[in-house]
Amino acid sequence: MTARTYLLLGLLLHLTACHQKDNSGAVAFQREADSLYTAAVRHYDSNPDSALNIGRHLLELARKAKDSTEVTRAFTVIGYTHYIKGNYPEALDTFQLALDIDNEFNLEKNKATHTNHIGNIYKSLENYDTARQRYLTADGIAWRGREIVLARKNPDTLLLKSYDTVRSVAALNLAYIFEKKAGEHLLVRQEMRKYIDTAFTYGYLAMHLAQTLPHRKNLDIVFNNLGKIHRLQGRKDSALYYFKMAIDSSFGVLDTRGRGEANIFLAELYDDLHQYDSAIYYGRTALDEVESSSYRRGKLMSYAVLAHAFEKLNKKDSAFHYLKAKDAMYRRLFSINNVQQLQVSAIEHKNMEERRAREKAEAAKKRKEQMIRYAITLVIFFSLAFLVFKVWKKARHRWLSMVATVIVLMTFELLNEFIHSWIEGMLERSPWGIFNQAAFLWFFLIAVLLAVFLFNPAHHWLEKWFTAKLSTDKEKDEVKSH
């Protein structure tokens, strides 16, 4: 083998080793990122502070690797941890940061997920109209993304299931909101009927989607929503059936929160039926389920139903104990400071989005103007080339004279545009500070001098030259006779 052959083989082996090293590094990063994400999810309810620290570690790792997908996943962990801790302004800011990255890199599935989470924040503060808008937006993004995946030759099954998960979550939350709306219109039967029908539509859609998912995620919460809607209609047996279905389903998906909610709703149902002993039993069961978690809203609901049941049984001390706990929890959950901070954050993000939209529109306008200038330049160039060719061929046509005049006008108009743009750019970049006005006067004088002594005479000279070159012999004779 020649020296050249050995050299090529060595280079090939070196490149192969480098490629394997890069691949092994990428695999190791992905393995560590997946491990951190799984650990964070496992600590959401049991130890949210630990989950927050893990999320921040994942964010640092993802930023070093410059992996936008993992950065948004880290933001999901951090934002969701703030959400379950009740830090709603911090959660909103985090999810908005994640949305910015989703928009920059066209991560449609992540965009739908983060929009859902923002809806959850507004839902938790009982701002149902804003929450509904976010859920509908998330559902629309997921629907369009799903259609794009299905249109491909080999659809990605996992991605389809991810979009179905987003749509299921959006649907179950919309069912919850419309059930709440129906409860607000109990005295207006027609309005109540409309909201209940819409709640059932979204509830059964969520159930259908959740049952098609391999992990059956949120199926217990879907059953809880359907039970609440039936209870609102006065169908106690159907409500009881769905609440117990939710408890059974929660064991399959290891969802303590969903099981706690189901026990709360059973307690409220028995409280409505004046079976206060059963209401206390399920209320305490629910409290045991949510006591060790960060589900503060669940604790609030448990305290409320237990206080009411004990009051009806004339056990004043127990009723007062749970009433005090409910009041303290309510104050923490709906603190004025939290609500005001969230409103300020929402306004800031809205202003930021509007500013970006204006900047984007201005940039598009400038690009359009630049493209028009380039197009005019090309037209003038080819037109001048055509005219020079015709003059060289000694063509004599009246329309050529007219075209030449128009082209001369367009040429000087284009030069005028470029000069204006150049002057504006120089003034914007001028380092002279307070001397900007003086600089503007100098530029103005230069422009006037160029126009008077160069462009204007050149314009007239070119126009006469083209007219003379392209005019017909008959026209020349008429000019001589005069």
C-alpha positions as CSV (number, residue, x, y, z in Angstrom):
1,M,0.0,0.0,0.0
2,T,1.2,3.5,-0.8
3,A,1.8,6.3,1.7
4,R,-1.3,8.1,0.2
5,T,-3.5,5.1,0.9
6,Y,-2.3,4.9,4.5
7,L,-2.9,8.6,4.9
8,L,-6.5,8.3,3.6
9,L,-7.2,5.3,5.8
10,G,-5.9,7.1,8.9
11,L,-8.0,10.2,8.1
12,L,-11.1,8.0,7.7
13,L,-10.5,6.2,11.0
14,H,-10.0,9.6,12.7
15,L,-13.3,11.0,11.3
16,T,-15.1,7.8,12.3
17,A,-13.8,8.0,15.9
18,C,-14.7,11.7,16.1
19,H,-18.2,10.9,14.9
20,Q,-18.6,8.0,17.4
21,K,-17.4,10.4,20.2
22,D,-19.9,13.0,19.2
23,N,-22.7,10.4,19.1
24,S,-21.7,9.0,22.5
25,G,-21.7,12.5,23.9
26,A,-25.2,13.2,22.5
27,V,-26.5,9.9,23.9
28,A,-25.0,10.6,27.3
29,F,-26.6,14.1,27.4
30,Q,-30.0,12.8,26.4
31,R,-29.8,10.0,29.0
32,E,-29.0,12.5,31.7
33,A,-31.7,14.9,30.6
34,D,-34.3,12.2,30.5
35,S,-33.2,11.1,34.0
36,L,-33.5,14.6,35.4
37,Y,-36.9,15.1,33.8
38,T,-38.3,11.8,35.2
39,A,-36.9,12.7,38.7
40,A,-38.6,16.1,38.6
41,V,-41.9,14.6,37.6
42,R,-41.6,12.1,40.5
43,H,-41.1,14.9,43.0
44,Y,-43.8,17.3,41.8
45,D,-46.3,16.5,44.6
46,S,-44.1,15.0,47.2
47,N,-41.3,17.5,47.2
48,P,-41.9,20.5,44.8
49,D,-38.7,22.3,46.0
50,S,-36.6,19.4,45.0
51,A,-38.4,19.3,41.6
52,L,-37.7,23.0,41.1
53,N,-33.9,22.4,41.8
54,I,-33.9,19.5,39.4
55,G,-35.6,21.6,36.7
56,R,-33.0,24.4,37.1
57,H,-30.2,21.8,36.8
58,L,-31.8,20.5,33.6
59,L,-32.1,24.0,32.3
60,E,-28.4,24.7,32.9
61,L,-27.4,21.4,31.3
62,A,-29.7,22.1,28.2
63,R,-28.3,25.6,27.8
64,K,-24.7,24.3,27.8
65,A,-25.7,21.7,25.1
66,K,-27.6,24.4,23.2
67,D,-30.6,22.0,22.9
68,S,-33.7,24.1,22.5
69,T,-36.1,21.2,23.0
70,E,-34.6,20.3,26.4
71,V,-34.5,24.0,27.4
72,T,-38.3,24.2,26.9
73,R,-38.7,20.9,28.8
74,A,-36.7,22.4,31.7
75,F,-39.0,25.5,31.6
76,T,-42.0,23.1,31.7
77,V,-40.6,21.5,34.9
78,I,-39.8,24.9,36.5
79,G,-43.1,26.5,35.4
80,Y,-45.3,23.6,36.6
81,T,-43.5,23.4,39.9
82,H,-44.2,27.1,40.5
83,Y,-47.8,26.5,39.5
84,I,-48.4,23.7,42.0
85,K,-46.7,25.7,44.7
86,G,-49.1,28.6,44.0
87,N,-46.4,30.9,42.6
88,Y,-48.6,32.0,39.7
89,P,-46.7,35.1,38.4
90,E,-43.4,33.1,38.4
91,A,-45.2,30.2,36.6
92,L,-46.7,32.5,34.0
93,D,-43.3,34.2,33.3
94,T,-41.6,30.8,32.9
95,F,-44.2,29.4,30.5
96,Q,-44.1,32.7,28.5
97,L,-40.3,32.2,28.2
98,A,-40.9,28.7,27.0
99,L,-43.4,29.9,24.4
100,D,-40.8,32.3,23.0
101,I,-38.5,29.4,22.4
102,D,-41.3,27.3,20.9
103,N,-42.2,30.1,18.5
104,E,-38.5,30.7,17.5
105,F,-37.9,27.0,16.7
106,N,-41.4,26.1,15.6
107,L,-41.9,23.5,18.4
108,E,-45.7,23.2,17.9
109,K,-46.3,20.4,20.3
110,N,-44.5,22.2,23.1
111,K,-46.3,25.4,22.2
112,A,-49.7,23.7,22.7
113,T,-48.5,22.2,26.0
114,H,-47.3,25.5,27.4
115,T,-50.5,27.3,26.3
116,N,-52.4,24.6,28.2
117,H,-50.4,25.3,31.3
118,I,-51.0,29.0,31.1
119,G,-54.7,28.2,30.9
120,N,-54.3,26.2,34.1
121,I,-52.9,29.3,35.9
122,Y,-55.9,31.5,35.0
123,K,-58.3,28.6,35.8
124,S,-56.8,28.3,39.3
125,L,-57.5,32.0,39.9
126,E,-61.0,31.5,38.5
127,N,-60.4,33.7,35.5
128,Y,-62.4,31.3,33.4
129,D,-62.8,33.5,30.3
130,T,-59.0,33.9,29.8
131,A,-58.4,30.3,30.7
132,R,-61.0,29.2,28.0
133,Q,-59.2,31.3,25.4
134,R,-55.9,29.6,26.2
135,Y,-57.4,26.1,26.1
136,L,-59.0,26.7,22.8
137,T,-55.8,28.1,21.4
138,A,-53.9,25.0,22.7
139,D,-56.5,22.7,21.1
140,G,-56.3,24.5,17.8
141,I,-52.4,24.2,17.7
142,A,-52.6,20.5,18.6
143,W,-55.3,19.9,16.0
144,R,-53.3,21.6,13.2
145,G,-50.1,19.8,14.3
146,R,-51.9,16.4,14.2
147,E,-53.2,17.1,10.7
148,I,-49.7,17.9,9.5
149,V,-48.3,14.7,10.9
150,L,-51.1,12.6,9.4
151,A,-50.4,14.2,6.0
152,R,-46.8,12.7,6.0
153,K,-46.0,9.5,4.2
154,N,-44.9,7.8,7.4
155,P,-46.7,9.5,10.4
156,D,-44.9,9.6,13.7
157,T,-47.1,7.6,16.0
158,L,-45.5,9.0,19.2
159,L,-46.0,12.6,18.0
160,L,-49.6,11.9,17.2
161,K,-50.2,10.5,20.7
162,S,-48.5,13.6,22.1
163,Y,-50.9,15.9,20.2
164,D,-53.8,13.7,21.4
165,T,-52.6,14.1,25.0
166,V,-52.6,17.9,24.6
167,R,-56.1,17.8,23.1
168,S,-57.4,15.6,25.9
169,V,-56.1,17.9,28.6
170,A,-57.5,21.0,26.8
171,A,-60.9,19.2,26.4
172,L,-61.1,18.1,30.0
173,N,-60.3,21.7,31.2
174,L,-62.9,23.2,28.8
175,A,-65.4,20.7,30.2
176,Y,-64.5,21.9,33.7
177,I,-64.9,25.6,32.7
178,F,-68.3,25.1,31.0
179,E,-69.5,23.1,34.0
180,K,-68.6,26.1,36.2
181,K,-70.4,28.4,33.8
182,A,-73.5,26.2,33.9
183,G,-73.4,26.4,37.7
184,E,-73.4,30.2,37.5
185,H,-76.6,30.2,35.4
186,L,-78.7,27.8,37.6
187,L,-81.6,30.3,37.5
188,V,-81.5,30.7,33.7
189,R,-82.5,27.3,32.4
190,Q,-81.8,28.1,28.7
191,E,-78.3,29.4,29.4
192,M,-77.6,26.5,31.8
193,R,-78.7,24.0,29.2
194,K,-76.3,25.5,26.6
195,Y,-73.3,25.4,29.0
196,I,-74.1,21.8,30.1
197,D,-74.3,20.6,26.5
198,T,-71.0,22.2,25.7
199,A,-69.4,20.7,28.9
200,F,-70.7,17.2,27.9
201,T,-69.2,17.6,24.4
202,Y,-65.8,18.4,25.7
203,G,-66.0,15.9,28.5
204,Y,-66.8,13.0,26.2
205,L,-64.2,14.2,23.7
206,A,-61.6,14.1,26.6
207,M,-62.7,10.7,27.6
208,H,-62.4,9.3,24.1
209,L,-59.0,10.8,23.6
210,A,-57.7,9.6,27.0
211,Q,-58.9,6.1,26.4
212,T,-56.9,5.9,23.2
213,L,-53.7,6.9,24.9
214,P,-51.5,4.0,26.2
215,H,-50.8,5.8,29.5
216,R,-54.5,6.7,30.1
217,K,-53.3,10.0,31.4
218,N,-55.9,12.2,33.1
219,L,-58.7,9.6,32.6
220,D,-59.5,9.8,36.3
221,I,-59.9,13.6,36.1
222,V,-62.1,13.2,33.0
223,F,-64.4,10.9,35.0
224,N,-64.5,13.5,37.8
225,N,-65.6,16.2,35.3
226,L,-68.3,14.0,33.9
227,G,-69.5,13.1,37.4
228,K,-69.7,16.8,38.3
229,I,-71.7,17.6,35.2
230,H,-74.2,14.8,36.0
231,R,-74.4,16.0,39.6
232,L,-75.3,19.5,38.3
233,Q,-78.1,18.0,36.3
234,G,-79.4,16.2,39.4
235,R,-78.4,12.8,38.2
236,K,-76.9,11.6,41.5
237,D,-76.6,7.9,40.5
238,S,-74.6,8.8,37.3
239,A,-72.4,11.2,39.3
240,L,-71.7,8.5,41.9
241,Y,-70.8,6.0,39.1
242,Y,-68.3,8.4,37.5
243,F,-66.7,9.4,40.8
244,K,-66.0,5.8,41.7
245,M,-64.7,5.2,38.1
246,A,-62.3,8.0,38.8
247,I,-61.1,6.4,42.0
248,D,-60.5,3.1,40.3
249,S,-58.8,4.7,37.3
250,S,-56.5,6.8,39.6
251,F,-54.8,3.6,40.9
252,G,-53.9,2.6,37.4
253,V,-52.1,5.8,36.6
254,L,-50.8,6.4,40.2
255,D,-52.6,9.8,40.4
256,T,-53.0,10.7,44.0
257,R,-54.4,14.1,43.1
258,G,-57.1,12.7,40.9
259,R,-58.1,10.2,43.5
260,G,-58.2,13.0,46.1
261,E,-60.5,15.1,43.9
262,A,-62.8,12.1,43.4
263,N,-63.2,11.6,47.2
264,I,-63.8,15.4,47.6
265,F,-66.6,15.2,45.0
266,L,-68.1,12.1,46.6
267,A,-68.1,14.0,50.0
268,E,-69.8,17.0,48.3
269,L,-72.4,14.7,46.7
270,Y,-73.2,13.0,50.0
271,D,-73.4,16.4,51.6
272,D,-76.0,17.5,49.0
273,L,-77.9,14.3,49.9
274,H,-77.8,15.2,53.6
275,Q,-75.8,12.0,54.4
276,Y,-73.3,13.9,56.5
277,D,-71.5,10.9,58.0
278,S,-70.6,9.7,54.5
279,A,-69.6,13.2,53.6
280,I,-67.2,13.4,56.6
281,Y,-65.8,9.9,55.7
282,Y,-65.0,10.8,52.1
283,G,-63.9,14.4,53.1
284,R,-61.3,12.9,55.5
285,T,-60.2,10.3,53.0
286,A,-59.7,13.1,50.4
287,L,-57.7,15.2,53.0
288,D,-55.5,12.2,53.7
289,E,-54.8,11.9,49.9
290,V,-53.9,15.5,49.4
291,E,-52.4,16.4,52.8
292,S,-48.9,15.2,51.9
293,S,-49.0,16.8,48.4
294,S,-48.8,20.4,47.1
295,Y,-52.4,20.3,45.9
296,R,-53.5,23.3,47.9
297,R,-56.8,23.7,46.1
298,G,-57.8,20.1,47.1
299,K,-57.1,20.9,50.7
300,L,-59.3,24.0,50.5
301,M,-62.2,22.0,49.0
302,S,-61.8,19.2,51.7
303,Y,-61.8,21.8,54.5
304,A,-65.0,23.4,53.1
305,V,-67.0,20.2,52.8
306,L,-65.9,18.9,56.2
307,A,-66.7,22.3,57.9
308,H,-70.2,22.2,56.4
309,A,-70.9,18.6,57.3
310,F,-69.8,19.0,60.9
311,E,-71.9,22.2,61.2
312,K,-75.0,20.3,60.0
313,L,-74.3,17.6,62.6
314,N,-74.1,20.4,65.2
315,K,-70.4,19.7,66.0
316,K,-69.4,23.3,66.3
317,D,-65.8,22.8,67.4
318,S,-64.9,20.5,64.5
319,A,-66.7,22.8,62.1
320,F,-64.9,25.8,63.4
321,H,-61.5,24.0,63.1
322,Y,-62.0,23.2,59.4
323,L,-63.5,26.6,58.8
324,K,-60.4,28.3,60.1
325,A,-58.2,26.0,58.0
326,K,-60.3,26.8,54.9
327,D,-60.0,30.5,55.5
328,A,-56.2,30.4,55.9
329,M,-55.8,28.3,52.8
330,Y,-58.1,30.6,50.7
331,R,-56.1,33.6,51.7
332,R,-52.8,32.0,50.6
333,L,-54.3,30.7,47.4
334,F,-56.1,33.9,46.3
335,S,-53.7,36.4,47.8
336,I,-54.1,40.0,46.4
337,N,-50.4,40.2,45.9
338,N,-50.5,37.0,43.7
339,V,-53.4,38.2,41.6
340,Q,-51.9,41.7,41.1
341,Q,-48.5,40.3,40.1
342,L,-50.2,38.0,37.7
343,Q,-52.1,40.8,36.1
344,V,-48.9,42.9,35.8
345,S,-47.1,39.9,34.3
346,A,-49.9,39.4,31.8
347,I,-49.9,43.0,30.8
348,E,-46.1,43.0,30.4
349,H,-46.2,39.9,28.2
350,K,-49.0,41.4,26.1
351,N,-47.0,44.6,25.6
352,M,-44.0,42.6,24.7
353,E,-45.9,40.5,22.1
354,E,-47.4,43.7,20.6
355,R,-43.9,45.3,20.4
356,R,-42.5,42.2,18.7
357,A,-45.4,42.2,16.3
358,R,-44.8,45.9,15.4
359,E,-41.1,45.2,14.9
360,K,-41.8,42.2,12.8
361,A,-44.3,44.3,10.6
362,E,-41.7,47.1,10.3
363,A,-39.0,44.6,9.2
364,A,-41.3,43.0,6.7
365,K,-42.2,46.5,5.3
366,K,-38.5,47.3,5.0
367,R,-37.8,44.0,3.2
368,K,-40.7,44.7,0.8
369,E,-39.4,48.2,0.0
370,Q,-35.9,46.8,-0.5
371,M,-37.2,44.1,-2.9
372,I,-39.1,46.8,-4.8
373,R,-35.9,48.9,-5.1
374,Y,-34.0,45.8,-6.4
375,A,-36.8,45.1,-8.9
376,I,-36.8,48.7,-10.2
377,T,-33.0,48.5,-10.5
378,L,-33.2,45.4,-12.5
379,V,-35.9,46.9,-14.8
380,I,-33.9,50.0,-15.3
381,F,-30.7,48.0,-16.0
382,F,-32.3,45.8,-18.6
383,S,-34.3,48.7,-20.2
384,L,-31.1,50.7,-20.5
385,A,-29.3,47.7,-22.1
386,F,-32.2,47.4,-24.5
387,L,-32.1,51.1,-25.4
388,V,-28.4,51.1,-25.9
389,F,-28.8,48.1,-28.2
390,K,-31.5,49.9,-30.2
391,V,-29.4,53.1,-30.4
392,W,-26.4,51.0,-31.6
393,K,-28.7,49.5,-34.3
394,K,-29.8,53.1,-35.2
395,A,-33.5,52.3,-34.7
396,R,-35.9,55.2,-35.1
397,H,-39.3,54.8,-33.3
398,R,-41.4,57.4,-31.5
399,W,-42.2,54.9,-28.6
400,L,-38.5,54.4,-28.0
401,S,-38.2,58.1,-27.2
402,M,-41.0,57.9,-24.7
403,V,-39.6,54.8,-23.1
404,A,-36.2,56.5,-22.8
405,T,-37.7,59.5,-21.1
406,V,-39.6,57.3,-18.6
407,I,-36.4,55.2,-17.8
408,V,-34.4,58.4,-17.2
409,L,-37.0,59.6,-14.8
410,M,-37.1,56.2,-13.0
411,T,-33.2,56.2,-12.8
412,F,-33.1,59.5,-11.1
413,E,-36.0,58.6,-8.8
414,L,-34.1,55.5,-7.7
415,L,-31.0,57.5,-7.1
416,N,-33.0,59.9,-5.0
417,E,-34.4,57.0,-2.9
418,F,-31.0,55.5,-2.3
419,I,-29.6,59.0,-1.3
420,H,-32.4,59.5,1.2
421,S,-31.9,56.1,2.7
422,W,-28.1,56.7,2.9
423,I,-28.6,60.0,4.7
424,E,-31.2,58.5,7.2
425,G,-28.8,55.7,7.9
426,M,-25.9,58.1,8.5
427,L,-27.9,60.2,10.8
428,E,-29.1,57.2,12.8
429,R,-25.5,55.9,13.2
430,S,-24.0,59.3,13.7
431,P,-21.5,59.4,16.6
432,W,-21.7,63.2,16.8
433,G,-24.4,63.4,19.4
434,I,-25.4,67.0,19.9
435,F,-23.9,67.8,16.4
436,N,-26.6,65.8,14.6
437,Q,-28.4,69.0,13.5
438,A,-25.1,70.4,12.1
439,A,-24.5,67.1,10.3
440,F,-28.1,67.2,8.9
441,L,-27.4,70.7,7.5
442,W,-24.2,69.5,5.8
443,F,-26.0,66.6,4.2
444,F,-28.8,68.9,3.1
445,L,-26.3,71.3,1.5
446,I,-24.5,68.4,-0.2
447,A,-27.8,67.0,-1.5
448,V,-28.8,70.4,-2.9
449,L,-25.5,70.9,-4.6
450,L,-25.6,67.5,-6.2
451,A,-29.2,68.1,-7.3
452,V,-28.5,71.5,-8.8
453,F,-25.1,71.0,-10.4
454,L,-25.0,67.3,-11.2
455,F,-28.3,65.4,-11.2
456,N,-30.6,68.1,-12.7
457,P,-28.3,69.0,-15.7
458,A,-27.5,65.3,-16.2
459,H,-31.2,64.5,-16.2
460,H,-31.9,67.1,-18.9
461,W,-28.9,66.2,-21.0
462,L,-29.8,62.4,-21.0
463,E,-33.4,63.2,-21.9
464,K,-32.3,65.4,-24.8
465,W,-29.7,62.8,-25.9
466,F,-32.2,59.9,-26.0
467,T,-34.7,62.1,-27.7
468,A,-32.2,63.1,-30.4
469,K,-30.9,59.6,-30.9
470,L,-34.3,57.9,-31.0
471,S,-36.4,60.6,-32.8
472,T,-37.5,59.9,-36.4
473,D,-36.1,61.7,-39.5
474,K,-39.4,63.4,-40.0
475,E,-39.3,64.9,-36.6
476,K,-35.7,66.1,-37.3
477,D,-36.8,67.8,-40.5
478,E,-39.7,69.5,-38.6
479,V,-37.3,70.8,-36.0
480,K,-34.9,72.2,-38.7
481,S,-37.8,73.9,-40.5
482,H,-38.8,75.7,-37.3
